[in-house]
Amino acid sequence: MPDSQPFVQVFGFDGDKGTRAAQRFFKERRIAVSFVDLRKRPLAPAELRRFVERIGAAALLDPESRAYKEAGLGYLHMDDTEIVERIAANAALLRLPLVRFESDVAAGRDEPTWKRWVTRRGA
């Protein structure tokens, strides 16, 4: 994709502050954004696997979320498989937004990483 415009995919919830911030960040830099509302369309298993392989399952969990606290997950020791099963069953456990830019991924509001992506690719 050397001649094509940079493209980013943002996974999150419509109305979530972090998700809106990610969309705004990339749009302000004229980078095409594809938004996937996880309330309407769950994260595909292959996409979830891509995030787990690159940053680890534990990095996808949001320990500050209501869903995490209500499920009592802070008291459990889970391996990656268990974490993935829980995330697949309840997207509210995710650290949002999940962002994919080419082959790179990030979880949560991570503007330093986003800036690095944009700068590195000359976008």
Sequence and secondary structure as in RCSB ss.txt:
>XXXX:A:sequence
MPDSQPFVQVFGFDGDKGTRAAQRFFKERRIAVSFVDLRKRPLAPAELRRFVERIGAAALLDPESRAYKEAGLGY
LHMDDTEIVERIAANAALLRLPLVRFESDVAAGRDEPTWKRWVTRRGA
>XXXX:A:secstr
  SS  EEEEEE TT HHHHHHHHHHHHTT EEEEEETTTS   HHHHHHHHHHH SGGGB TTSHHHHHTTGGG
    HHHHHHHHHH GGGB S EEEETTEEEESS HHHHHHHHHHTT 
